């Protein structure tokens, strides 16, 4: 079973920055994409940013220009740089990995809290 290990969440003031990291526990054949989602209590989990195996990125409109996703293919690691953070960015951030044959993996989540 593949595990995704996240790190980098925390408490930051509005306008500050954080960097989230997510590493897979072993190599995986047929990765389609990796990405970050976030969820607040009582709401659905929404996509924040994704990056395909070919390097194509996609961002939620609310984070464009502030967040940057990147990946290290050799180490099966994905990063999310969060800049100019706002209180509305407060959420649990989940790492996701999608691979062929319908495989879909999630990390345990890391809390990001932005104070005003």
N, C-alpha and C positions, 0 to 999 in steps of 0.2 A: 504494500500500500504506500502510495506517495504522500508525504507530508509537506505542507508549505509552512515555513517558519518565518513569521513576521517580526519586525523590530522597528523602533524609531518613533513610536507614538509618544504623546506626552501633553503637557500643559504649556501653552504659549500665549503671549499677549497678541491682540489684534495687530496686524502688520508684520508679525514675525514669520519665521520660517521653520520648517521641519523637513526631515528626509526619512521616508519610509523605505524599508528593504524587505524583500521576500525571497527566500531561497528554497528550492525544492530539495528534498532529502536524497533523491537519487536521479539518475538520468531517465529521461522519458522519450520514447519514440513517437514521432508524429505530432509534435507540439504545433498547435494552430495559433494560439495567442496566449498572452498573459496580460493581467490587468488588475485594476483596483476598483473596488466598489465601496459604497458607504451606506450606513444605515443608522437612522435615529429611532428611538423607541416609538412604536406605533405606526411606523411608516415602512414602505417597502425598501428593499435594498436596490440602490441605483448605481449604474455604472458611472465612474469618475473618469477613468482613462484606460485605454487598452492599447496594446502593441502587438502586431502580428509577428510571425516568425520571419517575415520579410522586412520588418521594420516600419510598417505603416502604423501610424498612431491615430487615435481618435479620442476626443475629449468632450466631456459634457460642456455645454455652453457656459455654465456657471463658473467653470474653472479655467476656461481658455485664457491664455496669456499669464496665468498665475502658477499653474501646475505643469510639471514636465515629467513625462514617463520615459524611462530608458531601460535597457536590459543588457545583461551579460550572458550571451548564449552559451559560452563555455561552461559557466557555473550555474546555469539555469536560475538566474537571479533577476528580479525585476525591481526597479526603484521608482519612487514617486517623490519628486522634489516639490514641496508645497511652499510657495512664497506668497507674500501679501495676504496672509491668512485673515479670515473674517470670522466673527462669532458663528455665522451660519454654516461654516465648514465643520463645526463641532459634530462628531459622529464616531461610530466605530468603523474603521476602515478594514476591509477584507481583501486579501489577495486571492486571485483566481487564475487557474491555468486550465485551458481547454486543449484537448488533444483528439486525434482521430478516433473513430469507433465510439464516439459519444462520451468519452471520458472527460469528466469535469471535476476539478479539485478546488477546495476552498481552504484558506488559512483559518486560524482560530480568531482572528480579529485583533486590532490594536486601537486603543482609544486615542482620539485626537480631540483636545479641548482647547478652544480659543476663547480667551477672556476679553471682554470689552474694556 
